[in-house]
Amino acid sequence: MSVPHKQIQHPVEKLTPKQLGEIAEAEFIAKAVGLGFVVAKPWGDSEPYDFIVNPKKSFYFWRVQVKSAHTVGADGGCSFRAHDHEQKSYTAENIDALVAYARPMNAWYVMPVRVVEELKSLMLYPESKKLRSRLEKWREAWEVLRRAVRRGRR
């Protein structure tokens, strides 16, 4: 059971989307390391993924893109962009997994890239009993990152 974050008091200046993304990335590092993963950050901002994740004592290395939502819509959903800066959907050429973090509910969704390929956005409803996303099965699915990565031609 996830524990919702308390309402955070923001400084006088509103945080930028980039700053909110950086907060989510820091929380991802803490969560993943706490679950026993080794997490590395590529130098610079040129790669299509945010982190390289490795389960300890294995030779599996996942290229992980982290996306976050910091507000909840009127329908109780969290909206995520599922594309890069050029508005292109992620593919297996770019990343191995996408991790979506619904920060207001402290809900993590860990999905192999095949689940989000061809998508430009995601809607997740972590607290709704009525509205269920087809992606709900990926909630807290950290075991995905413990498996062998499937790369190569289709």
MODELLER restraints for C-alpha pairs under 7 A, 6 or more apart:
rsr = mdl.restraints
at = mdl.atoms
rsr.add(forms.Gaussian(group=physical.xy_distance, feature=features.Distance(at['CA:2:A'], at['CA:106:A']), mean=6.21, stdev=0.5))
rsr.add(forms.Gaussian(group=physical.xy_distance, feature=features.Distance(at['CA:2:A'], at['CA:107:A']), mean=6.65, stdev=0.5))
rsr.add(forms.Gaussian(group=physical.xy_distance, feature=features.Distance(at['CA:3:A'], at['CA:105:A']), mean=6.96, stdev=0.5))
rsr.add(forms.Gaussian(group=physical.xy_distance, feature=features.Distance(at['CA:3:A'], at['CA:106:A']), mean=6.35, stdev=0.5))
rsr.add(forms.Gaussian(group=physical.xy_distance, feature=features.Distance(at['CA:4:A'], at['CA:104:A']), mean=6.18, stdev=0.5))
rsr.add(forms.Gaussian(group=physical.xy_distance, feature=features.Distance(at['CA:4:A'], at['CA:105:A']), mean=4.43, stdev=0.5))
rsr.add(forms.Gaussian(group=physical.xy_distance, feature=features.Distance(at['CA:4:A'], at['CA:106:A']), mean=5.33, stdev=0.5))
rsr.add(forms.Gaussian(group=physical.xy_distance, feature=features.Distance(at['CA:5:A'], at['CA:104:A']), mean=5.78, stdev=0.5))
rsr.add(forms.Gaussian(group=physical.xy_distance, feature=features.Distance(at['CA:5:A'], at['CA:105:A']), mean=6.32, stdev=0.5))
rsr.add(forms.Gaussian(group=physical.xy_distance, feature=features.Distance(at['CA:5:A'], at['CA:106:A']), mean=6.26, stdev=0.5))
rsr.add(forms.Gaussian(group=physical.xy_distance, feature=features.Distance(at['CA:21:A'], at['CA:68:A']), mean=6.48, stdev=0.5))
rsr.add(forms.Gaussian(group=physical.xy_distance, feature=features.Distance(at['CA:24:A'], at['CA:68:A']), mean=6.33, stdev=0.5))
rsr.add(forms.Gaussian(group=physical.xy_distance, feature=features.Distance(at['CA:25:A'], at['CA:66:A']), mean=6.75, stdev=0.5))
rsr.add(forms.Gaussian(group=physical.xy_distance, feature=features.Distance(at['CA:29:A'], at['CA:39:A']), mean=6.63, stdev=0.5))
rsr.add(forms.Gaussian(group=physical.xy_distance, feature=features.Distance(at['CA:33:A'], at['CA:39:A']), mean=6.81, stdev=0.5))
rsr.add(forms.Gaussian(group=physical.xy_distance, feature=features.Distance(at['CA:36:A'], at['CA:55:A']), mean=6.69, stdev=0.5))
rsr.add(forms.Gaussian(group=physical.xy_distance, feature=features.Distance(at['CA:36:A'], at['CA:56:A']), mean=6.61, stdev=0.5))
rsr.add(forms.Gaussian(group=physical.xy_distance, feature=features.Distance(at['CA:37:A'], at['CA:53:A']), mean=6.55, stdev=0.5))
rsr.add(forms.Gaussian(group=physical.xy_distance, feature=features.Distance(at['CA:37:A'], at['CA:54:A']), mean=5.61, stdev=0.5))
rsr.add(forms.Gaussian(group=physical.xy_distance, feature=features.Distance(at['CA:37:A'], at['CA:55:A']), mean=4.59, stdev=0.5))
rsr.add(forms.Gaussian(group=physical.xy_distance, feature=features.Distance(at['CA:37:A'], at['CA:56:A']), mean=5.78, stdev=0.5))
rsr.add(forms.Gaussian(group=physical.xy_distance, feature=features.Distance(at['CA:38:A'], at['CA:53:A']), mean=5.79, stdev=0.5))
rsr.add(forms.Gaussian(group=physical.xy_distance, feature=features.Distance(at['CA:38:A'], at['CA:54:A']), mean=5.06, stdev=0.5))
rsr.add(forms.Gaussian(group=physical.xy_distance, feature=features.Distance(at['CA:38:A'], at['CA:55:A']), mean=6.13, stdev=0.5))
rsr.add(forms.Gaussian(group=physical.xy_distance, feature=features.Distance(at['CA:38:A'], at['CA:56:A']), mean=6.26, stdev=0.5))
rsr.add(forms.Gaussian(group=physical.xy_distance, feature=features.Distance(at['CA:39:A'], at['CA:51:A']), mean=6.58, stdev=0.5))
rsr.add(forms.Gaussian(group=physical.xy_distance, feature=features.Distance(at['CA:39:A'], at['CA:52:A']), mean=5.86, stdev=0.5))
rsr.add(forms.Gaussian(group=physical.xy_distance, feature=features.Distance(at['CA:39:A'], at['CA:53:A']), mean=4.74, stdev=0.5))
rsr.add(forms.Gaussian(group=physical.xy_distance, feature=features.Distance(at['CA:39:A'], at['CA:54:A']), mean=6.51, stdev=0.5))
rsr.add(forms.Gaussian(group=physical.xy_distance, feature=features.Distance(at['CA:40:A'], at['CA:51:A']), mean=5.62, stdev=0.5))
rsr.add(forms.Gaussian(group=physical.xy_distance, feature=features.Distance(at['CA:40:A'], at['CA:52:A']), mean=5.11, stdev=0.5))
rsr.add(forms.Gaussian(group=physical.xy_distance, feature=features.Distance(at['CA:40:A'], at['CA:53:A']), mean=6.48, stdev=0.5))
rsr.add(forms.Gaussian(group=physical.xy_distance, feature=features.Distance(at['CA:41:A'], at['CA:50:A']), mean=6.45, stdev=0.5))
rsr.add(forms.Gaussian(group=physical.xy_distance, feature=features.Distance(at['CA:41:A'], at['CA:51:A']), mean=4.78, stdev=0.5))
rsr.add(forms.Gaussian(group=physical.xy_distance, feature=features.Distance(at['CA:41:A'], at['CA:52:A']), mean=6.34, stdev=0.5))
rsr.add(forms.Gaussian(group=physical.xy_distance, feature=features.Distance(at['CA:42:A'], at['CA:51:A']), mean=6.50, stdev=0.5))
rsr.add(forms.Gaussian(group=physical.xy_distance, feature=features.Distance(at['CA:48:A'], at['CA:94:A']), mean=5.73, stdev=0.5))
rsr.add(forms.Gaussian(group=physical.xy_distance, feature=features.Distance(at['CA:48:A'], at['CA:95:A']), mean=6.84, stdev=0.5))
rsr.add(forms.Gaussian(group=physical.xy_distance, feature=features.Distance(at['CA:49:A'], at['CA:63:A']), mean=5.86, stdev=0.5))
rsr.add(forms.Gaussian(group=physical.xy_distance, feature=features.Distance(at['CA:49:A'], at['CA:64:A']), mean=5.42, stdev=0.5))
rsr.add(forms.Gaussian(group=physical.xy_distance, feature=features.Distance(at['CA:49:A'], at['CA:65:A']), mean=4.60, stdev=0.5))
rsr.add(forms.Gaussian(group=physical.xy_distance, feature=features.Distance(at['CA:49:A'], at['CA:95:A']), mean=5.91, stdev=0.5))
rsr.add(forms.Gaussian(group=physical.xy_distance, feature=features.Distance(at['CA:50:A'], at['CA:64:A']), mean=5.89, stdev=0.5))
rsr.add(forms.Gaussian(group=physical.xy_distance, feature=features.Distance(at['CA:50:A'], at['CA:65:A']), mean=5.00, stdev=0.5))
rsr.add(forms.Gaussian(group=physical.xy_distance, feature=features.Distance(at['CA:50:A'], at['CA:66:A']), mean=6.46, stdev=0.5))
rsr.add(forms.Gaussian(group=physical.xy_distance, feature=features.Distance(at['CA:51:A'], at['CA:63:A']), mean=5.94, stdev=0.5))
rsr.add(forms.Gaussian(group=physical.xy_distance, feature=features.Distance(at['CA:51:A'], at['CA:64:A']), mean=5.16, stdev=0.5))
rsr.add(forms.Gaussian(group=physical.xy_distance, feature=features.Distance(at['CA:51:A'], at['CA:65:A']), mean=6.68, stdev=0.5))
rsr.add(forms.Gaussian(group=physical.xy_distance, feature=features.Distance(at['CA:52:A'], at['CA:61:A']), mean=6.27, stdev=0.5))
rsr.add(forms.Gaussian(group=physical.xy_distance, feature=features.Distance(at['CA:52:A'], at['CA:62:A']), mean=5.44, stdev=0.5))
rsr.add(forms.Gaussian(group=physical.xy_distance, feature=features.Distance(at['CA:52:A'], at['CA:63:A']), mean=4.81, stdev=0.5))
rsr.add(forms.Gaussian(group=physical.xy_distance, feature=features.Distance(at['CA:52:A'], at['CA:64:A']), mean=6.08, stdev=0.5))
rsr.add(forms.Gaussian(group=physical.xy_distance, feature=features.Distance(at['CA:53:A'], at['CA:61:A']), mean=5.60, stdev=0.5))
rsr.add(forms.Gaussian(group=physical.xy_distance, feature=features.Distance(at['CA:53:A'], at['CA:62:A']), mean=5.02, stdev=0.5))
rsr.add(forms.Gaussian(group=physical.xy_distance, feature=features.Distance(at['CA:53:A'], at['CA:63:A']), mean=6.58, stdev=0.5))
rsr.add(forms.Gaussian(group=physical.xy_distance, feature=features.Distance(at['CA:53:A'], at['CA:64:A']), mean=6.90, stdev=0.5))
rsr.add(forms.Gaussian(group=physical.xy_distance, feature=features.Distance(at['CA:54:A'], at['CA:60:A']), mean=5.78, stdev=0.5))
rsr.add(forms.Gaussian(group=physical.xy_distance, feature=features.Distance(at['CA:54:A'], at['CA:61:A']), mean=4.84, stdev=0.5))
rsr.add(forms.Gaussian(group=physical.xy_distance, feature=features.Distance(at['CA:54:A'], at['CA:62:A']), mean=6.42, stdev=0.5))
rsr.add(forms.Gaussian(group=physical.xy_distance, feature=features.Distance(at['CA:55:A'], at['CA:146:A']), mean=5.64, stdev=0.5))
rsr.add(forms.Gaussian(group=physical.xy_distance, feature=features.Distance(at['CA:60:A'], at['CA:148:A']), mean=5.72, stdev=0.5))
rsr.add(forms.Gaussian(group=physical.xy_distance, feature=features.Distance(at['CA:60:A'], at['CA:149:A']), mean=6.45, stdev=0.5))
rsr.add(forms.Gaussian(group=physical.xy_distance, feature=features.Distance(at['CA:62:A'], at['CA:96:A']), mean=5.75, stdev=0.5))
rsr.add(forms.Gaussian(group=physical.xy_distance, feature=features.Distance(at['CA:62:A'], at['CA:97:A']), mean=7.00, stdev=0.5))
rsr.add(forms.Gaussian(group=physical.xy_distance, feature=features.Distance(at['CA:62:A'], at['CA:145:A']), mean=6.81, stdev=0.5))
rsr.add(forms.Gaussian(group=physical.xy_distance, feature=features.Distance(at['CA:62:A'], at['CA:149:A']), mean=6.64, stdev=0.5))
rsr.add(forms.Gaussian(group=physical.xy_distance, feature=features.Distance(at['CA:63:A'], at['CA:95:A']), mean=5.08, stdev=0.5))
rsr.add(forms.Gaussian(group=physical.xy_distance, feature=features.Distance(at['CA:63:A'], at['CA:96:A']), mean=5.07, stdev=0.5))
rsr.add(forms.Gaussian(group=physical.xy_distance, feature=features.Distance(at['CA:63:A'], at['CA:97:A']), mean=6.44, stdev=0.5))
rsr.add(forms.Gaussian(group=physical.xy_distance, feature=features.Distance(at['CA:64:A'], at['CA:95:A']), mean=6.00, stdev=0.5))
rsr.add(forms.Gaussian(group=physical.xy_distance, feature=features.Distance(at['CA:64:A'], at['CA:96:A']), mean=6.07, stdev=0.5))
rsr.add(forms.Gaussian(group=physical.xy_distance, feature=features.Distance(at['CA:64:A'], at['CA:97:A']), mean=4.96, stdev=0.5))
rsr.add(forms.Gaussian(group=physical.xy_distance, feature=features.Distance(at['CA:64:A'], at['CA:98:A']), mean=5.72, stdev=0.5))
rsr.add(forms.Gaussian(group=physical.xy_distance, feature=features.Distance(at['CA:64:A'], at['CA:99:A']), mean=6.99, stdev=0.5))
rsr.add(forms.Gaussian(group=physical.xy_distance, feature=features.Distance(at['CA:65:A'], at['CA:95:A']), mean=6.71, stdev=0.5))
rsr.add(forms.Gaussian(group=physical.xy_distance, feature=features.Distance(at['CA:65:A'], at['CA:97:A']), mean=6.43, stdev=0.5))
rsr.add(forms.Gaussian(group=physical.xy_distance, feature=features.Distance(at['CA:65:A'], at['CA:98:A']), mean=4.87, stdev=0.5))
rsr.add(forms.Gaussian(group=physical.xy_distance, feature=features.Distance(at['CA:65:A'], at['CA:99:A']), mean=6.16, stdev=0.5))
rsr.add(forms.Gaussian(group=physical.xy_distance, feature=features.Distance(at['CA:66:A'], at['CA:98:A']), mean=5.93, stdev=0.5))
rsr.add(forms.Gaussian(group=physical.xy_distance, feature=features.Distance(at['CA:66:A'], at['CA:99:A']), mean=4.78, stdev=0.5))
rsr.add(forms.Gaussian(group=physical.xy_distance, feature=features.Distance(at['CA:66:A'], at['CA:100:A']), mean=5.98, stdev=0.5))
rsr.add(forms.Gaussian(group=physical.xy_distance, feature=features.Distance(at['CA:67:A'], at['CA:80:A']), mean=6.63, stdev=0.5))
rsr.add(forms.Gaussian(group=physical.xy_distance, feature=features.Distance(at['CA:67:A'], at['CA:99:A']), mean=6.17, stdev=0.5))
rsr.add(forms.Gaussian(group=physical.xy_distance, feature=features.Distance(at['CA:67:A'], at['CA:100:A']), mean=4.82, stdev=0.5))
rsr.add(forms.Gaussian(group=physical.xy_distance, feature=features.Distance(at['CA:67:A'], at['CA:101:A']), mean=6.23, stdev=0.5))
rsr.add(forms.Gaussian(group=physical.xy_distance, feature=features.Distance(at['CA:68:A'], at['CA:80:A']), mean=6.52, stdev=0.5))
rsr.add(forms.Gaussian(group=physical.xy_distance, feature=features.Distance(at['CA:68:A'], at['CA:100:A']), mean=5.57, stdev=0.5))
rsr.add(forms.Gaussian(group=physical.xy_distance, feature=features.Distance(at['CA:68:A'], at['CA:101:A']), mean=4.60, stdev=0.5))
rsr.add(forms.Gaussian(group=physical.xy_distance, feature=features.Distance(at['CA:68:A'], at['CA:102:A']), mean=5.94, stdev=0.5))
rsr.add(forms.Gaussian(group=physical.xy_distance, feature=features.Distance(at['CA:68:A'], at['CA:103:A']), mean=6.82, stdev=0.5))
rsr.add(forms.Gaussian(group=physical.xy_distance, feature=features.Distance(at['CA:69:A'], at['CA:78:A']), mean=5.95, stdev=0.5))
rsr.add(forms.Gaussian(group=physical.xy_distance, feature=features.Distance(at['CA:69:A'], at['CA:79:A']), mean=6.32, stdev=0.5))
rsr.add(forms.Gaussian(group=physical.xy_distance, feature=features.Distance(at['CA:69:A'], at['CA:80:A']), mean=6.11, stdev=0.5))
rsr.add(forms.Gaussian(group=physical.xy_distance, feature=features.Distance(at['CA:69:A'], at['CA:101:A']), mean=6.33, stdev=0.5))
rsr.add(forms.Gaussian(group=physical.xy_distance, feature=features.Distance(at['CA:69:A'], at['CA:102:A']), mean=5.05, stdev=0.5))
rsr.add(forms.Gaussian(group=physical.xy_distance, feature=features.Distance(at['CA:69:A'], at['CA:103:A']), mean=6.03, stdev=0.5))
rsr.add(forms.Gaussian(group=physical.xy_distance, feature=features.Distance(at['CA:70:A'], at['CA:102:A']), mean=6.59, stdev=0.5))
rsr.add(forms.Gaussian(group=physical.xy_distance, feature=features.Distance(at['CA:70:A'], at['CA:103:A']), mean=5.40, stdev=0.5))
rsr.add(forms.Gaussian(group=physical.xy_distance, feature=features.Distance(at['CA:70:A'], at['CA:104:A']), mean=6.01, stdev=0.5))
rsr.add(forms.Gaussian(group=physical.xy_distance, feature=features.Distance(at['CA:71:A'], at['CA:78:A']), mean=6.71, stdev=0.5))
rsr.add(forms.Gaussian(group=physical.xy_distance, feature=features.Distance(at['CA:71:A'], at['CA:104:A']), mean=6.56, stdev=0.5))
rsr.add(forms.Gaussian(group=physical.xy_distance, feature=features.Distance(at['CA:72:A'], at['CA:78:A']), mean=5.24, stdev=0.5))
rsr.add(forms.Gaussian(group=physical.xy_distance, feature=features.Distance(at['CA:76:A'], at['CA:125:A']), mean=6.15, stdev=0.5))
rsr.add(forms.Gaussian(group=physical.xy_distance, feature=features.Distance(at['CA:76:A'], at['CA:128:A']), mean=6.65, stdev=0.5))
rsr.add(forms.Gaussian(group=physical.xy_distance, feature=features.Distance(at['CA:77:A'], at['CA:123:A']), mean=6.22, stdev=0.5))
rsr.add(forms.Gaussian(group=physical.xy_distance, feature=features.Distance(at['CA:77:A'], at['CA:124:A']), mean=5.45, stdev=0.5))
rsr.add(forms.Gaussian(group=physical.xy_distance, feature=features.Distance(at['CA:77:A'], at['CA:125:A']), mean=4.46, stdev=0.5))
rsr.add(forms.Gaussian(group=physical.xy_distance, feature=features.Distance(at['CA:78:A'], at['CA:102:A']), mean=6.42, stdev=0.5))
rsr.add(forms.Gaussian(group=physical.xy_distance, feature=features.Distance(at['CA:78:A'], at['CA:123:A']), mean=5.63, stdev=0.5))
rsr.add(forms.Gaussian(group=physical.xy_distance, feature=features.Distance(at['CA:78:A'], at['CA:124:A']), mean=5.23, stdev=0.5))
rsr.add(forms.Gaussian(group=physical.xy_distance, feature=features.Distance(at['CA:78:A'], at['CA:125:A']), mean=6.30, stdev=0.5))
rsr.add(forms.Gaussian(group=physical.xy_distance, feature=features.Distance(at['CA:79:A'], at['CA:122:A']), mean=5.77, stdev=0.5))
rsr.add(forms.Gaussian(group=physical.xy_distance, feature=features.Distance(at['CA:79:A'], at['CA:123:A']), mean=4.72, stdev=0.5))
rsr.add(forms.Gaussian(group=physical.xy_distance, feature=features.Distance(at['CA:79:A'], at['CA:124:A']), mean=6.60, stdev=0.5))
rsr.add(forms.Gaussian(group=physical.xy_distance, feature=features.Distance(at['CA:80:A'], at['CA:121:A']), mean=5.47, stdev=0.5))
rsr.add(forms.Gaussian(group=physical.xy_distance, feature=features.Distance(at['CA:80:A'], at['CA:122:A']), mean=5.03, stdev=0.5))
rsr.add(forms.Gaussian(group=physical.xy_distance, feature=features.Distance(at['CA:80:A'], at['CA:123:A']), mean=6.43, stdev=0.5))
rsr.add(forms.Gaussian(group=physical.xy_distance, feature=features.Distance(at['CA:81:A'], at['CA:120:A']), mean=6.13, stdev=0.5))
rsr.add(forms.Gaussian(group=physical.xy_distance, feature=features.Distance(at['CA:81:A'], at['CA:121:A']), mean=4.48, stdev=0.5))
rsr.add(forms.Gaussian(group=physical.xy_distance, feature=features.Distance(at['CA:81:A'], at['CA:122:A']), mean=6.47, stdev=0.5))
rsr.add(forms.Gaussian(group=physical.xy_distance, feature=features.Distance(at['CA:82:A'], at['CA:89:A']), mean=6.28, stdev=0.5))
rsr.add(forms.Gaussian(group=physical.xy_distance, feature=features.Distance(at['CA:82:A'], at['CA:90:A']), mean=6.90, stdev=0.5))
rsr.add(forms.Gaussian(group=physical.xy_distance, feature=features.Distance(at['CA:82:A'], at['CA:119:A']), mean=6.14, stdev=0.5))
rsr.add(forms.Gaussian(group=physical.xy_distance, feature=features.Distance(at['CA:82:A'], at['CA:120:A']), mean=4.75, stdev=0.5))
rsr.add(forms.Gaussian(group=physical.xy_distance, feature=features.Distance(at['CA:82:A'], at['CA:121:A']), mean=4.61, stdev=0.5))
rsr.add(forms.Gaussian(group=physical.xy_distance, feature=features.Distance(at['CA:82:A'], at['CA:122:A']), mean=6.46, stdev=0.5))
rsr.add(forms.Gaussian(group=physical.xy_distance, feature=features.Distance(at['CA:83:A'], at['CA:89:A']), mean=4.35, stdev=0.5))
rsr.add(forms.Gaussian(group=physical.xy_distance, feature=features.Distance(at['CA:83:A'], at['CA:90:A']), mean=5.63, stdev=0.5))
rsr.add(forms.Gaussian(group=physical.xy_distance, feature=features.Distance(at['CA:83:A'], at['CA:120:A']), mean=5.38, stdev=0.5))
rsr.add(forms.Gaussian(group=physical.xy_distance, feature=features.Distance(at['CA:84:A'], at['CA:90:A']), mean=6.76, stdev=0.5))
rsr.add(forms.Gaussian(group=physical.xy_distance, feature=features.Distance(at['CA:89:A'], at['CA:117:A']), mean=6.18, stdev=0.5))
rsr.add(forms.Gaussian(group=physical.xy_distance, feature=features.Distance(at['CA:89:A'], at['CA:118:A']), mean=5.44, stdev=0.5))
rsr.add(forms.Gaussian(group=physical.xy_distance, feature=features.Distance(at['CA:89:A'], at['CA:119:A']), mean=5.82, stdev=0.5))
rsr.add(forms.Gaussian(group=physical.xy_distance, feature=features.Distance(at['CA:89:A'], at['CA:120:A']), mean=5.64, stdev=0.5))
rsr.add(forms.Gaussian(group=physical.xy_distance, feature=features.Distance(at['CA:90:A'], at['CA:117:A']), mean=5.63, stdev=0.5))
rsr.add(forms.Gaussian(group=physical.xy_distance, feature=features.Distance(at['CA:91:A'], at['CA:113:A']), mean=6.41, stdev=0.5))
rsr.add(forms.Gaussian(group=physical.xy_distance, feature=features.Distance(at['CA:91:A'], at['CA:117:A']), mean=5.40, stdev=0.5))
rsr.add(forms.Gaussian(group=physical.xy_distance, feature=features.Distance(at['CA:92:A'], at['CA:113:A']), mean=6.07, stdev=0.5))
rsr.add(forms.Gaussian(group=physical.xy_distance, feature=features.Distance(at['CA:95:A'], at['CA:113:A']), mean=6.60, stdev=0.5))
rsr.add(forms.Gaussian(group=physical.xy_distance, feature=features.Distance(at['CA:96:A'], at['CA:112:A']), mean=5.98, stdev=0.5))
rsr.add(forms.Gaussian(group=physical.xy_distance, feature=features.Distance(at['CA:96:A'], at['CA:113:A']), mean=5.26, stdev=0.5))
rsr.add(forms.Gaussian(group=physical.xy_distance, feature=features.Distance(at['CA:97:A'], at['CA:111:A']), mean=5.49, stdev=0.5))
rsr.add(forms.Gaussian(group=physical.xy_distance, feature=features.Distance(at['CA:97:A'], at['CA:112:A']), mean=4.25, stdev=0.5))
rsr.add(forms.Gaussian(group=physical.xy_distance, feature=features.Distance(at['CA:97:A'], at['CA:113:A']), mean=4.67, stdev=0.5))
rsr.add(forms.Gaussian(group=physical.xy_distance, feature=features.Distance(at['CA:98:A'], at['CA:110:A']), mean=6.21, stdev=0.5))
rsr.add(forms.Gaussian(group=physical.xy_distance, feature=features.Distance(at['CA:98:A'], at['CA:111:A']), mean=5.37, stdev=0.5))
rsr.add(forms.Gaussian(group=physical.xy_distance, feature=features.Distance(at['CA:98:A'], at['CA:112:A']), mean=6.34, stdev=0.5))
rsr.add(forms.Gaussian(group=physical.xy_distance, feature=features.Distance(at['CA:98:A'], at['CA:113:A']), mean=6.08, stdev=0.5))
rsr.add(forms.Gaussian(group=physical.xy_distance, feature=features.Distance(at['CA:99:A'], at['CA:108:A']), mean=6.85, stdev=0.5))
rsr.add(forms.Gaussian(group=physical.xy_distance, feature=features.Distance(at['CA:99:A'], at['CA:109:A']), mean=5.50, stdev=0.5))
rsr.add(forms.Gaussian(group=physical.xy_distance, feature=features.Distance(at['CA:99:A'], at['CA:110:A']), mean=4.59, stdev=0.5))
rsr.add(forms.Gaussian(group=physical.xy_distance, feature=features.Distance(at['CA:99:A'], at['CA:111:A']), mean=6.20, stdev=0.5))
rsr.add(forms.Gaussian(group=physical.xy_distance, feature=features.Distance(at['CA:100:A'], at['CA:108:A']), mean=5.87, stdev=0.5))
rsr.add(forms.Gaussian(group=physical.xy_distance, feature=features.Distance(at['CA:100:A'], at['CA:109:A']), mean=5.05, stdev=0.5))
rsr.add(forms.Gaussian(group=physical.xy_distance, feature=features.Distance(at['CA:100:A'], at['CA:110:A']), mean=6.68, stdev=0.5))
rsr.add(forms.Gaussian(group=physical.xy_distance, feature=features.Distance(at['CA:101:A'], at['CA:107:A']), mean=5.78, stdev=0.5))
rsr.add(forms.Gaussian(group=physical.xy_distance, feature=features.Distance(at['CA:101:A'], at['CA:108:A']), mean=4.64, stdev=0.5))
rsr.add(forms.Gaussian(group=physical.xy_distance, feature=features.Distance(at['CA:101:A'], at['CA:109:A']), mean=6.38, stdev=0.5))
rsr.add(forms.Gaussian(group=physical.xy_distance, feature=features.Distance(at['CA:102:A'], at['CA:108:A']), mean=6.43, stdev=0.5))
rsr.add(forms.Gaussian(group=physical.xy_distance, feature=features.Distance(at['CA:105:A'], at['CA:126:A']), mean=6.98, stdev=0.5))
rsr.add(forms.Gaussian(group=physical.xy_distance, feature=features.Distance(at['CA:107:A'], at['CA:126:A']), mean=6.69, stdev=0.5))
rsr.add(forms.Gaussian(group=physical.xy_distance, feature=features.Distance(at['CA:108:A'], at['CA:139:A']), mean=5.71, stdev=0.5))
rsr.add(forms.Gaussian(group=physical.xy_distance, feature=features.Distance(at['CA:108:A'], at['CA:140:A']), mean=5.34, stdev=0.5))
rsr.add(forms.Gaussian(group=physical.xy_distance, feature=features.Distance(at['CA:109:A'], at['CA:138:A']), mean=5.18, stdev=0.5))
rsr.add(forms.Gaussian(group=physical.xy_distance, feature=features.Distance(at['CA:109:A'], at['CA:139:A']), mean=4.18, stdev=0.5))
rsr.add(forms.Gaussian(group=physical.xy_distance, feature=features.Distance(at['CA:109:A'], at['CA:140:A']), mean=5.48, stdev=0.5))
rsr.add(forms.Gaussian(group=physical.xy_distance, feature=features.Distance(at['CA:109:A'], at['CA:141:A']), mean=6.49, stdev=0.5))
rsr.add(forms.Gaussian(group=physical.xy_distance, feature=features.Distance(at['CA:110:A'], at['CA:138:A']), mean=5.56, stdev=0.5))
rsr.add(forms.Gaussian(group=physical.xy_distance, feature=features.Distance(at['CA:110:A'], at['CA:139:A']), mean=6.41, stdev=0.5))
rsr.add(forms.Gaussian(group=physical.xy_distance, feature=features.Distance(at['CA:110:A'], at['CA:140:A']), mean=6.33, stdev=0.5))
rsr.add(forms.Gaussian(group=physical.xy_distance, feature=features.Distance(at['CA:110:A'], at['CA:141:A']), mean=5.23, stdev=0.5))
rsr.add(forms.Gaussian(group=physical.xy_distance, feature=features.Distance(at['CA:110:A'], at['CA:142:A']), mean=5.98, stdev=0.5))
rsr.add(forms.Gaussian(group=physical.xy_distance, feature=features.Distance(at['CA:110:A'], at['CA:144:A']), mean=6.98, stdev=0.5))
rsr.add(forms.Gaussian(group=physical.xy_distance, feature=features.Distance(at['CA:111:A'], at['CA:138:A']), mean=5.89, stdev=0.5))
rsr.add(forms.Gaussian(group=physical.xy_distance, feature=features.Distance(at['CA:124:A'], at['CA:133:A']), mean=5.67, stdev=0.5))
rsr.add(forms.Gaussian(group=physical.xy_distance, feature=features.Distance(at['CA:125:A'], at['CA:131:A']), mean=6.36, stdev=0.5))
rsr.add(forms.Gaussian(group=physical.xy_distance, feature=features.Distance(at['CA:125:A'], at['CA:132:A']), mean=6.06, stdev=0.5))
rsr.add(forms.Gaussian(group=physical.xy_distance, feature=features.Distance(at['CA:125:A'], at['CA:133:A']), mean=6.35, stdev=0.5))
